[in-house]
Amino acid sequence: MSDTSSPREPKLSNESERTSVYADEDLNLANYQNCWDKLHRHTIRQIEQIKEIERIAFFGIPPQEDQRD
């Protein structure tokens, strides 16, 4: 058992491979943040829809865009 490197860490033979791994990690982080932002926006829209439904249920007022003169 002469190999002391962690089994989870990739063996990198040169600096370009190491940079590539860091770039992949940056890309993964960017993708994660993008997905989180989309989920957050979707959640905000759902909360707004729930508030609108509650307003209609409580006051009996239809949404503004459905009121036509």
C-alpha positions, 0 to 999 in steps of 0.5 A: 500500500504505497499509494498515499493519495486519497481515493476520492481525489483524481490523480493529476499528471500535469497542471493543465489537468489540474486546471481542467478539474478546477474549471469543471468544479466552477462550471458545476457550481455555476450550474448549481447556482443557476438551478437554485435561482430558477427554483427560487424564481419559480417558488416566488411565482407560486407564492404570488399565485397562492396569494392571488387565489387567497385574495379571490377566495376571501374577497371574491374578486377575480384577477385584474387581467380578467376584468374587461370593460 
